[in-house]
Amino acid sequence: MSNPLLTIPHADARRRIHIRSVGDRASYSLGVTARPIMADSVAEAVDQALAGIGYEEAVIIYEGRAS
């Protein structure tokens, strides 16, 4: 039986956005090793990250968990 994730087009090609809470603020990065960028809230971090990748489809990883 084949892996169903491999049959979904672009399943592995989606960008990863990493969001972390930092006190009462949040940070985001566009990769595990990328430099984090600060935002005032988690919602603002998501908005800024999506704008940074041109609003293409992405996987959001919050505090280390994909959602």
PDB file of N, CA, C, O and CB in Angstrom:
ATOM      1  N   MET A   1       0.836  -1.171   0.000  1.00  0.00           N
ATOM      2  CA  MET A   1       0.000   0.000   0.000  1.00  0.00           C
ATOM      3  C   MET A   1       0.890   1.246   0.000  1.00  0.00           C
ATOM      4  O   MET A   1       1.864   1.311   0.750  1.00  0.00           O
ATOM      5  CB  MET A   1      -0.956  -0.009   1.215  1.00  0.00           C
ATOM      6  N   SER A   2       0.566   2.215  -0.822  1.00  0.00           N
ATOM      7  CA  SER A   2       1.394   3.415  -0.921  1.00  0.00           C
ATOM      8  C   SER A   2       1.068   4.406   0.196  1.00  0.00           C
ATOM      9  O   SER A   2      -0.006   4.370   0.797  1.00  0.00           O
ATOM     10  CB  SER A   2       1.202   4.082  -2.288  1.00  0.00           C
ATOM     11  N   ASN A   3       2.008   5.267   0.447  1.00  0.00           N
ATOM     12  CA  ASN A   3       1.845   6.286   1.474  1.00  0.00           C
ATOM     13  C   ASN A   3       0.875   7.355   0.961  1.00  0.00           C
ATOM     14  O   ASN A   3       1.147   7.955  -0.079  1.00  0.00           O
ATOM     15  CB  ASN A   3       3.222   6.916   1.861  1.00  0.00           C
ATOM     16  N   PRO A   4      -0.256   7.623   1.654  1.00  0.00           N
ATOM     17  CA  PRO A   4      -1.233   8.603   1.160  1.00  0.00           C
ATOM     18  C   PRO A   4      -0.679  10.027   1.109  1.00  0.00           C
ATOM     19  O   PRO A   4      -1.147  10.837   0.308  1.00  0.00           O
ATOM     20  CB  PRO A   4      -2.468   8.579   2.034  1.00  0.00           C
ATOM     21  N   LEU A   5       0.309  10.345   1.947  1.00  0.00           N
ATOM     22  CA  LEU A   5       0.874  11.692   1.911  1.00  0.00           C
ATOM     23  C   LEU A   5       1.608  11.963   0.606  1.00  0.00           C
ATOM     24  O   LEU A   5       1.683  13.104   0.149  1.00  0.00           O
ATOM     25  CB  LEU A   5       1.816  11.895   3.084  1.00  0.00           C
ATOM     26  N   LEU A   6       2.144  10.915   0.016  1.00  0.00           N
ATOM     27  CA  LEU A   6       2.878  11.101  -1.227  1.00  0.00           C
ATOM     28  C   LEU A   6       1.960  11.245  -2.428  1.00  0.00           C
ATOM     29  O   LEU A   6       2.415  11.634  -3.504  1.00  0.00           O
ATOM     30  CB  LEU A   6       3.818   9.950  -1.445  1.00  0.00           C
ATOM     31  N   THR A   7       0.679  10.939  -2.270  1.00  0.00           N
ATOM     32  CA  THR A   7      -0.261  11.074  -3.377  1.00  0.00           C
ATOM     33  C   THR A   7      -0.915  12.450  -3.406  1.00  0.00           C
ATOM     34  O   THR A   7      -1.592  12.784  -4.378  1.00  0.00           O
ATOM     35  CB  THR A   7      -1.326  10.000  -3.289  1.00  0.00           C
ATOM     36  N   ILE A   8      -0.730  13.251  -2.368  1.00  0.00           N
ATOM     37  CA  ILE A   8      -1.284  14.601  -2.332  1.00  0.00           C
ATOM     38  C   ILE A   8      -0.277  15.531  -3.012  1.00  0.00           C
ATOM     39  O   ILE A   8       0.869  15.616  -2.570  1.00  0.00           O
ATOM     40  CB  ILE A   8      -1.588  15.062  -0.853  1.00  0.00           C
ATOM     41  N   PRO A   9      -0.677  16.225  -4.069  1.00  0.00           N
ATOM     42  CA  PRO A   9       0.272  17.122  -4.744  1.00  0.00           C
ATOM     43  C   PRO A   9       0.811  18.183  -3.787  1.00  0.00           C
ATOM     44  O   PRO A   9       0.053  18.780  -3.023  1.00  0.00           O
ATOM     45  CB  PRO A   9      -0.396  17.800  -5.949  1.00  0.00           C
ATOM     46  N   HIS A  10       2.078  18.406  -3.830  1.00  0.00           N
ATOM     47  CA  HIS A  10       2.758  19.445  -3.056  1.00  0.00           C
ATOM     48  C   HIS A  10       2.689  19.225  -1.542  1.00  0.00           C
ATOM     49  O   HIS A  10       2.909  20.168  -0.782  1.00  0.00           O
ATOM     50  CB  HIS A  10       2.166  20.786  -3.389  1.00  0.00           C
ATOM     51  N   ALA A  11       2.394  18.018  -1.091  1.00  0.00           N
ATOM     52  CA  ALA A  11       2.285  17.774   0.353  1.00  0.00           C
ATOM     53  C   ALA A  11       3.593  18.097   1.065  1.00  0.00           C
ATOM     54  O   ALA A  11       3.583  18.652   2.164  1.00  0.00           O
ATOM     55  CB  ALA A  11       1.888  16.316   0.622  1.00  0.00           C
ATOM     56  N   ASP A  12       4.704  17.756   0.450  1.00  0.00           N
ATOM     57  CA  ASP A  12       5.989  18.003   1.082  1.00  0.00           C
ATOM     58  C   ASP A  12       6.596  19.337   0.654  1.00  0.00           C
ATOM     59  O   ASP A  12       7.625  19.746   1.192  1.00  0.00           O
ATOM     60  CB  ASP A  12       6.944  16.878   0.762  1.00  0.00           C
ATOM     61  N   ALA A  13       5.982  20.011  -0.294  1.00  0.00           N
ATOM     62  CA  ALA A  13       6.539  21.255  -0.814  1.00  0.00           C
ATOM     63  C   ALA A  13       6.025  22.486  -0.073  1.00  0.00           C
ATOM     64  O   ALA A  13       6.508  23.593  -0.308  1.00  0.00           O
ATOM     65  CB  ALA A  13       6.222  21.380  -2.282  1.00  0.00           C
ATOM     66  N   ARG A  14       5.049  22.307   0.821  1.00  0.00           N
ATOM     67  CA  ARG A  14       4.501  23.467   1.526  1.00  0.00           C
ATOM     68  C   ARG A  14       5.536  24.071   2.464  1.00  0.00           C
ATOM     69  O   ARG A  14       6.312  23.349   3.089  1.00  0.00           O
ATOM     70  CB  ARG A  14       3.243  23.076   2.311  1.00  0.00           C
ATOM     71  N   ARG A  15       5.543  25.384   2.558  1.00  0.00           N
ATOM     72  CA  ARG A  15       6.460  26.084   3.445  1.00  0.00           C
ATOM     73  C   ARG A  15       6.077  25.825   4.894  1.00  0.00           C
ATOM     74  O   ARG A  15       4.906  25.614   5.211  1.00  0.00           O
ATOM     75  CB  ARG A  15       6.464  27.594   3.147  1.00  0.00           C
ATOM     76  N   ARG A  16       7.061  25.845   5.756  1.00  0.00           N
ATOM     77  CA  ARG A  16       6.836  25.685   7.198  1.00  0.00           C
ATOM     78  C   ARG A  16       7.034  27.029   7.872  1.00  0.00           C
ATOM     79  O   ARG A  16       8.050  27.692   7.662  1.00  0.00           O
ATOM     80  CB  ARG A  16       7.793  24.613   7.809  1.00  0.00           C
ATOM     81  N   ILE A  17       6.066  27.432   8.682  1.00  0.00           N
ATOM     82  CA  ILE A  17       6.164  28.659   9.467  1.00  0.00           C
ATOM     83  C   ILE A  17       6.218  28.243  10.929  1.00  0.00           C
ATOM     84  O   ILE A  17       5.296  27.598  11.430  1.00  0.00           O
ATOM     85  CB  ILE A  17       4.956  29.639   9.185  1.00  0.00           C
ATOM     86  N   HIS A  18       7.288  28.608  11.607  1.00  0.00           N
ATOM     87  CA  HIS A  18       7.473  28.248  13.014  1.00  0.00           C
ATOM     88  C   HIS A  18       7.099  29.450  13.879  1.00  0.00           C
ATOM     89  O   HIS A  18       7.682  30.525  13.744  1.00  0.00           O
ATOM     90  CB  HIS A  18       8.947  27.793  13.294  1.00  0.00           C
ATOM     91  N   ILE A  19       6.114  29.258  14.775  1.00  0.00           N
ATOM     92  CA  ILE A  19       5.631  30.316  15.666  1.00  0.00           C
ATOM     93  C   ILE A  19       5.936  29.903  17.104  1.00  0.00           C
ATOM     94  O   ILE A  19       5.689  28.763  17.497  1.00  0.00           O
ATOM     95  CB  ILE A  19       4.091  30.576  15.467  1.00  0.00           C
ATOM     96  N   ARG A  20       6.475  30.840  17.886  1.00  0.00           N
ATOM     97  CA  ARG A  20       6.747  30.570  19.301  1.00  0.00           C
ATOM     98  C   ARG A  20       6.309  31.763  20.136  1.00  0.00           C
ATOM     99  O   ARG A  20       6.459  32.911  19.720  1.00  0.00           O
ATOM    100  CB  ARG A  20       8.253  30.264  19.533  1.00  0.00           C
ATOM    101  N   SER A  21       5.769  31.483  21.314  1.00  0.00           N
ATOM    102  CA  SER A  21       5.457  32.548  22.266  1.00  0.00           C
ATOM    103  C   SER A  21       6.746  32.971  22.948  1.00  0.00           C
ATOM    104  O   SER A  21       7.566  32.134  23.325  1.00  0.00           O
ATOM    105  CB  SER A  21       4.394  32.086  23.314  1.00  0.00           C
ATOM    106  N   VAL A  22       6.916  34.278  23.104  1.00  0.00           N
ATOM    107  CA  VAL A  22       8.087  34.826  23.786  1.00  0.00           C
ATOM    108  C   VAL A  22       7.558  35.850  24.785  1.00  0.00           C
ATOM    109  O   VAL A  22       7.394  37.025  24.458  1.00  0.00           O
ATOM    110  CB  VAL A  22       9.126  35.475  22.766  1.00  0.00           C
ATOM    111  N   GLY A  23       7.296  35.391  25.996  1.00  0.00           N
ATOM    112  CA  GLY A  23       6.669  36.267  26.986  1.00  0.00           C
ATOM    113  C   GLY A  23       5.271  36.640  26.528  1.00  0.00           C
ATOM    114  O   GLY A  23       4.454  35.768  26.230  1.00  0.00           O
ATOM    115  N   ASP A  24       4.996  37.942  26.473  1.00  0.00           N
ATOM    116  CA  ASP A  24       3.681  38.379  26.000  1.00  0.00           C
ATOM    117  C   ASP A  24       3.692  38.698  24.502  1.00  0.00           C
ATOM    118  O   ASP A  24       2.713  39.225  23.974  1.00  0.00           O
ATOM    119  CB  ASP A  24       3.223  39.606  26.789  1.00  0.00           C
ATOM    120  N   ARG A  25       4.784  38.384  23.824  1.00  0.00           N
ATOM    121  CA  ARG A  25       4.900  38.591  22.380  1.00  0.00           C
ATOM    122  C   ARG A  25       5.045  37.237  21.697  1.00  0.00           C
ATOM    123  O   ARG A  25       4.889  36.196  22.335  1.00  0.00           O
ATOM    124  CB  ARG A  25       6.110  39.516  22.038  1.00  0.00           C
ATOM    125  N   ALA A  26       5.339  37.251  20.417  1.00  0.00           N
ATOM    126  CA  ALA A  26       5.529  36.011  19.666  1.00  0.00           C
ATOM    127  C   ALA A  26       6.645  36.227  18.657  1.00  0.00           C
ATOM    128  O   ALA A  26       6.962  37.361  18.298  1.00  0.00           O
ATOM    129  CB  ALA A  26       4.211  35.566  18.956  1.00  0.00           C
ATOM    130  N   SER A  27       7.229  35.141  18.207  1.00  0.00           N
ATOM    131  CA  SER A  27       8.220  35.223  17.139  1.00  0.00           C
ATOM    132  C   SER A  27       7.844  34.221  16.063  1.00  0.00           C
ATOM    133  O   SER A  27       7.149  33.239  16.324  1.00  0.00           O
ATOM    134  CB  SER A  27       9.662  34.956  17.675  1.00  0.00           C
ATOM    135  N   TYR A  28       8.314  34.483  14.850  1.00  0.00           N
ATOM    136  CA  TYR A  28       8.091  33.541  13.759  1.00  0.00           C
ATOM    137  C   TYR A  28       9.369  33.420  12.952  1.00  0.00           C
ATOM    138  O   TYR A  28      10.197  34.330  12.922  1.00  0.00           O
ATOM    139  CB  TYR A  28       6.908  33.990  12.859  1.00  0.00           C
ATOM    140  N   SER A  29       9.511  32.292  12.306  1.00  0.00           N
ATOM    141  CA  SER A  29      10.611  32.090  11.371  1.00  0.00           C
ATOM    142  C   SER A  29      10.102  31.211  10.244  1.00  0.00           C
ATOM    143  O   SER A  29       9.125  30.478  10.396  1.00  0.00           O
ATOM    144  CB  SER A  29      11.857  31.451  12.072  1.00  0.00           C
ATOM    145  N   LEU A  30      10.775  31.298   9.126  1.00  0.00           N
ATOM    146  CA  LEU A  30      10.356  30.543   7.948  1.00  0.00           C
ATOM    147  C   LEU A  30      11.194  29.287   7.763  1.00  0.00           C
ATOM    148  O   LEU A  30      11.289  28.753   6.658  1.00  0.00           O
ATOM    149  CB  LEU A  30      10.447  31.414   6.703  1.00  0.00           C
ATOM    150  N   GLY A  31      11.796  28.820   8.836  1.00  0.00           N
ATOM    151  CA  GLY A  31      12.571  27.589   8.824  1.00  0.00           C
ATOM    152  C   GLY A  31      13.154  27.351  10.205  1.00  0.00           C
ATOM    153  O   GLY A  31      13.244  28.272  11.017  1.00  0.00           O
ATOM    154  N   VAL A  32      13.545  26.125  10.466  1.00  0.00           N
ATOM    155  CA  VAL A  32      14.059  25.769  11.793  1.00  0.00           C
ATOM    156  C   VAL A  32      15.309  26.570  12.121  1.00  0.00           C
ATOM    157  O   VAL A  32      15.486  26.997  13.262  1.00  0.00           O
ATOM    158  CB  VAL A  32      14.363  24.266  11.872  1.00  0.00           C
ATOM    159  N   THR A  33      16.175  26.777  11.140  1.00  0.00           N
ATOM    160  CA  THR A  33      17.430  27.477  11.393  1.00  0.00           C
ATOM    161  C   THR A  33      17.371  28.958  11.039  1.00  0.00           C
ATOM    162  O   THR A  33      18.365  29.665  11.202  1.00  0.00           O
ATOM    163  CB  THR A  33      18.537  26.823  10.620  1.00  0.00           C
ATOM    164  N   ALA A  34      16.227  29.442  10.559  1.00  0.00           N
ATOM    165  CA  ALA A  34      16.098  30.856  10.190  1.00  0.00           C
ATOM    166  C   ALA A  34      16.027  31.732  11.435  1.00  0.00           C
ATOM    167  O   ALA A  34      15.569  31.293  12.490  1.00  0.00           O
ATOM    168  CB  ALA A  34      14.848  31.076   9.314  1.00  0.00           C
ATOM    169  N   ARG A  35      16.479  32.959  11.302  1.00  0.00           N
ATOM    170  CA  ARG A  35      16.455  33.905  12.416  1.00  0.00           C
ATOM    171  C   ARG A  35      15.013  34.273  12.741  1.00  0.00           C
ATOM    172  O   ARG A  35      14.265  34.670  11.847  1.00  0.00           O
ATOM    173  CB  ARG A  35      17.281  35.176  12.083  1.00  0.00           C
ATOM    174  N   PRO A  36      14.605  34.147  14.011  1.00  0.00           N
ATOM    175  CA  PRO A  36      13.230  34.504  14.383  1.00  0.00           C
ATOM    176  C   PRO A  36      12.989  36.010  14.283  1.00  0.00           C
ATOM    177  O   PRO A  36      13.890  36.812  14.529  1.00  0.00           O
ATOM    178  CB  PRO A  36      12.926  34.024  15.804  1.00  0.00           C
ATOM    179  N   ILE A  37      11.775  36.375  13.924  1.00  0.00           N
ATOM    180  CA  ILE A  37      11.362  37.769  13.804  1.00  0.00           C
ATOM    181  C   ILE A  37      10.256  37.999  14.828  1.00  0.00           C
ATOM    182  O   ILE A  37       9.315  37.211  14.917  1.00  0.00           O
ATOM    183  CB  ILE A  37      10.878  38.113  12.340  1.00  0.00           C
ATOM    184  N   MET A  38      10.369  39.069  15.595  1.00  0.00           N
ATOM    185  CA  MET A  38       9.409  39.344  16.667  1.00  0.00           C
ATOM    186  C   MET A  38       8.140  40.002  16.126  1.00  0.00           C
ATOM    187  O   MET A  38       8.174  40.755  15.153  1.00  0.00           O
ATOM    188  CB  MET A  38      10.048  40.240  17.733  1.00  0.00           C
ATOM    189  N   ALA A  39       7.023  39.697  16.783  1.00  0.00           N
ATOM    190  CA  ALA A  39       5.727  40.309  16.485  1.00  0.00           C
ATOM    191  C   ALA A  39       5.029  40.561  17.818  1.00  0.00           C
ATOM    192  O   ALA A  39       5.399  39.982  18.839  1.00  0.00           O
ATOM    193  CB  ALA A  39       4.850  39.393  15.537  1.00  0.00           C
ATOM    194  N   ASP A  40       4.020  41.426  17.803  1.00  0.00           N
ATOM    195  CA  ASP A  40       3.317  41.777  19.039  1.00  0.00           C
ATOM    196  C   ASP A  40       2.400  40.673  19.546  1.00  0.00           C
ATOM    197  O   ASP A  40       2.125  40.605  20.744  1.00  0.00           O
ATOM    198  CB  ASP A  40       2.514  43.026  18.828  1.00  0.00           C
ATOM    199  N   SER A  41       1.920  39.805  18.652  1.00  0.00           N
ATOM    200  CA  SER A  41       1.014  38.725  19.055  1.00  0.00           C
ATOM    201  C   SER A  41       1.192  37.549  18.106  1.00  0.00           C
ATOM    202  O   SER A  41       1.839  37.669  17.065  1.00  0.00           O
ATOM    203  CB  SER A  41      -0.469  39.206  19.064  1.00  0.00           C
ATOM    204  N   VAL A  42       0.614  36.417  18.473  1.00  0.00           N
ATOM    205  CA  VAL A  42       0.671  35.236  17.611  1.00  0.00           C
ATOM    206  C   VAL A  42      -0.046  35.514  16.294  1.00  0.00           C
ATOM    207  O   VAL A  42       0.439  35.129  15.230  1.00  0.00           O
ATOM    208  CB  VAL A  42       0.045  34.010  18.317  1.00  0.00           C
ATOM    209  N   ALA A  43      -1.197  36.180  16.359  1.00  0.00           N
ATOM    210  CA  ALA A  43      -1.953  36.484  15.135  1.00  0.00           C
ATOM    211  C   ALA A  43      -1.141  37.375  14.199  1.00  0.00           C
ATOM    212  O   ALA A  43      -1.133  37.163  12.986  1.00  0.00           O
ATOM    213  CB  ALA A  43      -3.290  37.167  15.482  1.00  0.00           C
ATOM    214  N   GLU A  44      -0.467  38.361  14.758  1.00  0.00           N
ATOM    215  CA  GLU A  44       0.362  39.242  13.938  1.00  0.00           C
ATOM    216  C   GLU A  44       1.543  38.474  13.348  1.00  0.00           C
ATOM    217  O   GLU A  44       1.933  38.721  12.207  1.00  0.00           O
ATOM    218  CB  GLU A  44       0.864  40.436  14.769  1.00  0.00           C
ATOM    219  N   ALA A  45       2.112  37.547  14.116  1.00  0.00           N
ATOM    220  CA  ALA A  45       3.217  36.734  13.616  1.00  0.00           C
ATOM    221  C   ALA A  45       2.770  35.891  12.421  1.00  0.00           C
ATOM    222  O   ALA A  45       3.488  35.794  11.426  1.00  0.00           O
ATOM    223  CB  ALA A  45       3.765  35.828  14.731  1.00  0.00           C
ATOM    224  N   VAL A  46       1.591  35.286  12.518  1.00  0.00           N
ATOM    225  CA  VAL A  46       1.064  34.487  11.407  1.00  0.00           C
ATOM    226  C   VAL A  46       0.829  35.377  10.191  1.00  0.00           C
ATOM    227  O   VAL A  46       1.205  35.012   9.076  1.00  0.00           O
ATOM    228  CB  VAL A  46      -0.251  33.774  11.816  1.00  0.00           C
ATOM    229  N   ASP A  47       0.212  36.541  10.393  1.00  0.00           N
ATOM    230  CA  ASP A  47      -0.049  37.465   9.286  1.00  0.00           C
ATOM    231  C   ASP A  47       1.248  37.897   8.601  1.00  0.00           C
ATOM    232  O   ASP A  47       1.335  37.895   7.374  1.00  0.00           O
ATOM    233  CB  ASP A  47      -0.808  38.697   9.790  1.00  0.00           C
ATOM    234  N   GLN A  48       2.246  38.264   9.390  1.00  0.00           N
ATOM    235  CA  GLN A  48       3.518  38.709   8.823  1.00  0.00           C
ATOM    236  C   GLN A  48       4.223  37.575   8.086  1.00  0.00           C
ATOM    237  O   GLN A  48       4.793  37.788   7.016  1.00  0.00           O
ATOM    238  CB  GLN A  48       4.424  39.263   9.922  1.00  0.00           C
ATOM    239  N   ALA A  49       4.187  36.373   8.656  1.00  0.00           N
ATOM    240  CA  ALA A  49       4.840  35.233   8.015  1.00  0.00           C
ATOM    241  C   ALA A  49       4.168  34.894   6.688  1.00  0.00           C
ATOM    242  O   ALA A  49       4.850  34.651   5.693  1.00  0.00           O
ATOM    243  CB  ALA A  49       4.819  34.013   8.943  1.00  0.00           C
ATOM    244  N   LEU A  50       2.835  34.876   6.668  1.00  0.00           N
ATOM    245  CA  LEU A  50       2.123  34.587   5.417  1.00  0.00           C
ATOM    246  C   LEU A  50       2.390  35.663   4.372  1.00  0.00           C
ATOM    247  O   LEU A  50       2.532  35.351   3.189  1.00  0.00           O
ATOM    248  CB  LEU A  50       0.614  34.469   5.674  1.00  0.00           C
ATOM    249  N   ALA A  51       2.458  36.915   4.788  1.00  0.00           N
ATOM    250  CA  ALA A  51       2.789  37.989   3.852  1.00  0.00           C
ATOM    251  C   ALA A  51       4.204  37.796   3.304  1.00  0.00           C
ATOM    252  O   ALA A  51       4.470  38.077   2.136  1.00  0.00           O
ATOM    253  CB  ALA A  51       2.659  39.370   4.539  1.00  0.00           C
ATOM    254  N   GLY A  52       5.105  37.313   4.160  1.00  0.00           N
ATOM    255  CA  GLY A  52       6.488  37.097   3.753  1.00  0.00           C
ATOM    256  C   GLY A  52       6.663  36.019   2.699  1.00  0.00           C
ATOM    257  O   GLY A  52       7.634  36.041   1.942  1.00  0.00           O
ATOM    258  N   ILE A  53       5.733  35.077   2.643  1.00  0.00           N
ATOM    259  CA  ILE A  53       5.825  34.015   1.635  1.00  0.00           C
ATOM    260  C   ILE A  53       4.795  34.207   0.529  1.00  0.00           C
ATOM    261  O   ILE A  53       4.565  33.299  -0.268  1.00  0.00           O
ATOM    262  CB  ILE A  53       5.636  32.644   2.287  1.00  0.00           C
ATOM    263  N   GLY A  54       4.182  35.372   0.477  1.00  0.00           N
ATOM    264  CA  GLY A  54       3.231  35.664  -0.588  1.00  0.00           C
ATOM    265  C   GLY A  54       1.898  34.965  -0.437  1.00  0.00           C
ATOM    266  O   GLY A  54       1.227  34.685  -1.431  1.00  0.00           O
ATOM    267  N   TYR A  55       1.506  34.680   0.792  1.00  0.00           N
ATOM    268  CA  TYR A  55       0.207  34.066   1.105  1.00  0.00           C
ATOM    269  C   TYR A  55       0.006  32.709   0.428  1.00  0.00           C
ATOM    270  O   TYR A  55      -1.129  32.306   0.172  1.00  0.00           O
ATOM    271  CB  TYR A  55      -0.912  35.000   0.693  1.00  0.00           C
ATOM    272  N   GLU A  56       1.100  32.004   0.139  1.00  0.00           N
ATOM    273  CA  GLU A  56       0.948  30.657  -0.407  1.00  0.00           C
ATOM    274  C   GLU A  56       0.601  29.688   0.719  1.00  0.00           C
ATOM    275  O   GLU A  56       0.715  30.025   1.898  1.00  0.00           O
ATOM    276  CB  GLU A  56       2.241  30.206  -1.140  1.00  0.00           C
ATOM    277  N   GLU A  57       0.182  28.497   0.350  1.00  0.00           N
ATOM    278  CA  GLU A  57      -0.201  27.493   1.345  1.00  0.00           C
ATOM    279  C   GLU A  57       1.009  27.119   2.194  1.00  0.00           C
ATOM    280  O   GLU A  57       2.116  26.956   1.680  1.00  0.00           O
ATOM    281  CB  GLU A  57      -0.794  26.234   0.659  1.00  0.00           C
ATOM    282  N   ALA A  58       0.784  26.984   3.503  1.00  0.00           N
ATOM    283  CA  ALA A  58       1.882  26.689   4.417  1.00  0.00           C
ATOM    284  C   ALA A  58       1.394  25.823   5.565  1.00  0.00           C
ATOM    285  O   ALA A  58       0.197  25.739   5.839  1.00  0.00           O
ATOM    286  CB  ALA A  58       2.506  27.984   4.953  1.00  0.00           C
ATOM    287  N   VAL A  59       2.346  25.182   6.231  1.00  0.00           N
ATOM    288  CA  VAL A  59       2.083  24.439   7.462  1.00  0.00           C
ATOM    289  C   VAL A  59       2.568  25.320   8.602  1.00  0.00           C
ATOM    290  O   VAL A  59       3.714  25.768   8.602  1.00  0.00           O
ATOM    291  CB  VAL A  59       2.797  23.018   7.470  1.00  0.00           C
ATOM    292  N   ILE A  60       1.695  25.568   9.572  1.00  0.00           N
ATOM    293  CA  ILE A  60       2.072  26.394  10.714  1.00  0.00           C
ATOM    294  C   ILE A  60       2.425  25.477  11.873  1.00  0.00           C
ATOM    295  O   ILE A  60       1.632  24.626  12.275  1.00  0.00           O
ATOM    296  CB  ILE A  60       0.928  27.378  11.107  1.00  0.00           C
ATOM    297  N   ILE A  61       3.615  25.662  12.397  1.00  0.00           N
ATOM    298  CA  ILE A  61       4.097  24.863  13.523  1.00  0.00           C
ATOM    299  C   ILE A  61       4.166  25.797  14.724  1.00  0.00           C
ATOM    300  O   ILE A  61       5.012  26.690  14.785  1.00  0.00           O
ATOM    301  CB  ILE A  61       5.504  24.197  13.220  1.00  0.00           C
ATOM    302  N   TYR A  62       3.264  25.579  15.681  1.00  0.00           N
ATOM    303  CA  TYR A  62       3.173  26.437  16.866  1.00  0.00           C
ATOM    304  C   TYR A  62       3.765  25.704  18.057  1.00  0.00           C
ATOM    305  O   TYR A  62       3.309  24.619  18.419  1.00  0.00           O
ATOM    306  CB  TYR A  62       1.700  26.850  17.153  1.00  0.00           C
ATOM    307  N   GLU A  63       4.782  26.302  18.663  1.00  0.00           N
ATOM    308  CA  GLU A  63       5.440  25.712  19.831  1.00  0.00           C
ATOM    309  C   GLU A  63       5.891  24.279  19.553  1.00  0.00           C
ATOM    310  O   GLU A  63       5.852  23.433  20.447  1.00  0.00           O
ATOM    311  CB  GLU A  63       4.499  25.738  21.040  1.00  0.00           C
ATOM    312  N   GLY A  64       6.311  24.007  18.340  1.00  0.00           N
ATOM    313  CA  GLY A  64       6.833  22.696  17.988  1.00  0.00           C
ATOM    314  C   GLY A  64       5.807  21.692  17.513  1.00  0.00           C
ATOM    315  O   GLY A  64       6.174  20.558  17.205  1.00  0.00           O
ATOM    316  N   ARG A  65       4.514  22.062  17.437  1.00  0.00           N
ATOM    317  CA  ARG A  65       3.459  21.145  16.997  1.00  0.00           C
ATOM    318  C   ARG A  65       2.822  21.671  15.724  1.00  0.00           C
ATOM    319  O   ARG A  65       2.418  22.832  15.664  1.00  0.00           O
ATOM    320  CB  ARG A  65       2.388  20.958  18.099  1.00  0.00           C
ATOM    321  N   ALA A  66       2.729  20.823  14.704  1.00  0.00           N
ATOM    322  CA  ALA A  66       2.097  21.227  13.440  1.00  0.00           C
ATOM    323  C   ALA A  66       0.599  21.377  13.640  1.00  0.00           C
ATOM    324  O   ALA A  66      -0.027  20.584  14.343  1.00  0.00           O
ATOM    325  CB  ALA A  66       2.390  20.198  12.318  1.00  0.00           C
ATOM    326  N   SER A  67       0.031  22.403  13.016  1.00  0.00           N
ATOM    327  CA  SER A  67      -1.418  22.603  13.102  1.00  0.00           C
ATOM    328  C   SER A  67      -1.965  23.042  11.759  1.00  0.00           C
ATOM    329  O   SER A  67      -3.168  23.263  11.624  1.00  0.00           O
ATOM    330  CB  SER A  67      -1.765  23.642  14.184  1.00  0.00           C
TER     331      SER A  67
END
